[in-house]
Amino acid sequence: MKRSNKKTNSYPKRNGHEPQKLYSYPKYWAECFGTAPYLPMSKIEMEELGWDSCDIIIVTADAYVDHPSFGMAVVGRLLEAQGFRVGVISQPAWDSADAFKRLGKPNLFFGVTGGNMDSLINRYTADLRLRSEDAYTPDAKPGARPDRSVIVYSQRCREAYYETPIVIGGIEASLRRIAQYDYWSDKVRRSILIDANADILLFGNAERALAELAHQLANGKKPSDLWDLRGSALIRDSLPNDWTEIDSTRIDWPAKIDKIPNPYDFHNSEKQIEPTPATQNETRRIKIIPLPLQRKVEFDYEKSYIRLPSFNKVTNDAVLYAHASRVLHQEANPFNARVLVQKHGTKELWVNPPPIPLETDELDWVFDLPFKRRPHPSYKHARIPAYDMIKTSVNIMRGCFGGCTFCSITEHEGRIIQSRSEESILNEIEKIRDEVPDFTGTISDLGGPTANMYKLNCKSRSIQRSCRRLSCVYPTICKHLNTNHKPTTQLYRKARKVKGVKRIAIASGLRYDLALRDHEYIRELVTHHVGGYLKIAPEHSEKNTLSKMMKPSISSYDEFKKLFDKYSNEAGKEQYLIPYFIAAHPGCDEEDMLNLSLWLKKHRFKPDQVQTFYPSPMALATAMYYSQKNPLEKVRYKGEKLNVCKDIDNRRLQKAFLRYHDESNWPILRKSLLSLGRADLIGNDTKHLIPPLRSPKYQSNKRTKR
């Protein structure tokens, strides 16, 4: 595919620097070794490639699958394309440093990731029970990764080769880049950078930052020299001089505060005296502005940072934690985000703005890298469930602007949609057809974080640059958002015409409120891409709870269902919607769950698989869970206190409302209905939710009959 090296003017400048196209870097000298069939996992494989050492070694908690849906493969192939020799240490034994010496000492750095899933979410259910399987491990065997994999692996890398730089990344590191509430230990933990003893953290879709970092380290720089690298965080002993600090460590400020004068300017009614420039021997002090005054004081935006409440403060003050979470999410737009600073003891955590999203040609280039699209041969015939699930699927985009508070996609991938070209996607479908063993003609998914956000972005680049909305679709769909689904519809039609393809399924989550803006898309989806069932996620029926989730009204679901049924009938197909719901979400009480169960009964839904809210690090809903405050609004100490379901019995009760039809749940539901004053819902009529308690005599007779 032809690439253009022409730089665009779409990137914001920071310190006079524009991001470089991923494919335009001069290759590192080791490119002479060519492309590896698989990134080596042993010394023997390195010798076969003619390598005496690796430039970069990736340590991952997942099995190594050379597929663009697996993070270690994307990172590895990206670095290989820059000319570096990249090795992989997959799921190493962590009881000593020996396994981390398997490939020798890397010339540049260790790259450490917890894999495609957070290691704790991977291992524990929302009820903190051990899972019986690990989908990212050969034969799904559990226990192949440690809890807090990034921390454990990083410490072992440090033990193996003390002086070698350690770069951490992936979703586990991304979601722990600042002080974060940890559900599994029920406390606030400090930035993972400190616990891992790593040199630098890369968050989000890190290709751009990773390429820049690798080349800079190859040129003799140290990670600490790259303190202004977008999409990175690192620990500093001190802060740069001549910067402006926007103090956001407090939440309750006086109503009126006099403007703080600029210490470097003197204004006189008769004449203005210019400040004397600082000499080489002089150091300008950091200027501090309280957050409420940031818009009233002139300062250099490019040299400003926001000070969050310290680790010590958010540990001891849950309300301040909610405030810090709110500020973090407001600084998520890469085109206007500012540096965040948070004190950890005597050290300063420096978090740069998010990475600039990849342009379409760059994303195409990434997906066109020479992936083998299958697990490493060392696994032989072992089954890796996560690979089985995605081996015939195609990722068409990245990012999500939905902003659902319980979801971590936004914190990791960002709100700006990055889309591949039609050509790139269709080429990948042909590769699957030609290269994936036992291909049956079915593409299992054309999607991503959300199935129908392909090529949907802000209509105005200038508005996008200044926007600080947490969601483009809540409380209503933004008028500046492009909601035209025609590119997606066109892609579906072209994909179906690829020779050898019999069926294209859509398995990614669907944003049905967006789909309502384009009925032709719904018709196309329902007619050709639903195999009897379509999974969607209204998450709840009640406005009170939906407002804490940042999800649309249940009326949007009702409207979508009407169209779904209409187009299914027109196509002569019997098809059904499978809605997903969440129990025990912050802000949700028993009455909300009761109303949801009545809604389910009315619509004749009897869910088998239900979700209980799982507080993932850094999510807005997690801040609600921990603080009982709503960070979607300005946080106040005297503000509304949310109902938060933390007690395990209460969480199980809310879950029981979703499975009102399960006889084992009836005892606790009867108790709840009585406490709510809703005994009228207990009985044997169709209007009742659950039956009454049967008499012991009746139960005895029933057992005798059997």
QUIPEWO-V593640 format. One line per field, one symbol per residue. ss: DSSP state (H for helix, E for strand, C for the rest). phi: phi as a letter, one per 40 degrees, with the letter a starting at -180 (. if undefined). psi: psi as a letter, one per 30 degrees, with the letter a starting at -180 (. if undefined). A space follows every 50 residues. Layout:
BEGIN
ss: ???
phi: ???
psi: ???
END
This chain:
BEGIN
ss: CCCCCCCCCCCCCECCECCCCHHHCCCCHHHHHCCCCCCCCCHHHHHHCC CCCCCEEEEECCCCEECCCCHHHHHHHHHHHCCCCEEEEECCCCCCCHHH HCCCCCCCEEEEECCCCCHHHHHECCCCCECCCCCCCHHHCCCCCCCCHH HHHHHHHHHHCCCCEEEEECHHHHCCCCCEEECCCCEEECCHHHHHCCCE EECCCCHHHHHHHHHHHHCCCCHHHHCCCCCEEEEECCCCCCCEEEEECC CCCCCCCCCCCCCCCECCCCCCECCCCCCCCCCCCCEEEEHHHCCCCCCC HHHEEEEECCHHHHHHCHHHHHHHHHHHHHCCCCCCCCEEEEEECCEEEE ECCCCCCCCHHHHHHHHCCCCCCEECHHHCCCCCHHHHHHCCEEECEECC CCCCCCCCHHHHHCCCCEECCHHHHHHHHHHHHHHCCCCCCEECEEECCC CCCCCCCECCHHHHHHCCCCCCCCCCCCCCECCCCHHHHHHHHHHHCCCC CCEECCCCCCCHHHHCCCHHHHHHHHHHCCCCEEEEEEECCCHHHHHHHC CCCHHHHHHHHHHHHHHHHHCCCCCEEEEEEEECCCCCCHHHHHHHHHHH HHCCCCCCCCEECCCCCCCHHHHHHHHCCCCCCCCCCCCCCCCCCCCHHH HHHHHHHHCCCCHHHHHHHHHHHHHCCCHHHECCCCCCCECCCCCHHHHH HHHHHC
phi: .cbbccccbccccbfgbbdcddcbccccdccccgccdbccbacccccccg ccabcbbcbbcbccbcaccbdccccccccccchccbbbbbfccbcacdcc bdbgcccbacbbbchcbccccccbcccgccccbbcbbdgfccgcbccfdc ccccccccccadccdbbbagcccdcbcbdacbccbfacbcdcdcccfcca bbbgccdccccccccccccgcbdccbcbcdgbbacbcabccgbbcccbcb bbbdcbbccccccbbbbbccabccccdccccbbccccbbcdcbdcbbcac dcbbabccdcdccccbaccccccccccdccbbcccacbcbbbcbgccbcb bcddccdccdcccdccccccccgacddccfcccbdccdcbcbbbcbabga bcgdccbbcccccgcccbbccddcccccdcccdcbccgcchbccabaidb cbbdgcaccbcccdcbcbccacbbcbccccccbccddcdccdccccccdg ccabcbbcdbcccccccacccccccccbbbcgbbcbbcgabcddcdcccf bccccccdcccdcdcccccccgbcbbcbcbbbbgcdgcbccccccccccc cdcgcbccbbbbdbccdgccccccdccgbbccbccbcccdbccbcbcccc ccccccccbcccdcccdccddcccccgbcccbibcccccbcccccdcccc ccccdc
psi: kkkkgkklgfkkkkhgkkkkkegfkkklfgfffakkekkkgleeeeeffg kflkekkkkkflkjkikffkeeeeeeeeeeffgljklkjkhlkgflfeff gegakkeelkjkkfaflkeeeefklfghkklfljfgkkggklgfklkhee eeeeeeeeeejefkkkkkaleeeeggflkkkjeffhlkllkfeeefhlek kklajgeeeeeeeeeeefgflleffhfgjkglklkkellklglkkjjhfl ejllekkkkklkffkkkkfelkkkkkkklffkkklkkkkkefgfffkklj efhllkjlkleeefefjeeeeeeeeeeeffhfjffgklkkkkkjbflkkj jllllklkleeeeeeefglikfgllkfffcgkkjeeeeegfglkjflllk gegkffkgeefeflfkkjklleeeeeeeeeeeeffkkhkffkjfkjbbek ehgkgjlkfkeeeeefkgkfkfgkflkkffkjgjgeeeeeeeeeeffkkf kekjljflkkjfeeeffjeeeeeeeeefgjhekkklifelfkeeeefffh lllffeeeeeeeeeeefeeefhkjlkkjkklklgkkfkaeeeeeeeeeee eeghkikejlkkkjjkkfkeeeeeeefgljgflkkkeglkkkkkjekeee eeeeeeefhffjeffeefeeeeeeffghffgjaglfflelllkkleeeee eeeee.
END
